């Protein structure tokens, strides 16, 4: 992804979250420590270029989980069905 497209993506995601980085200063303020737009964009470019892929590929470990953590993961692995009767009819479980 080229830098202009990456900047547009970052600004769009920030706008969706209600963040306007144009309110940040162009020049660093040593008194308040407020970052500049350029510093924020640099940090966000680095984050978007590296972190989301690692987050998307992460899955919780499945083996050896016990206790509350294991129970919580088991619930996520097999989420409850909103309409189990329809699902059992589709899968043929209702016939037997």
Helices and strands as residue ranges (DSSP letters): H 3-16, G 21-23, H 37-57, H 67-77, H 84-91
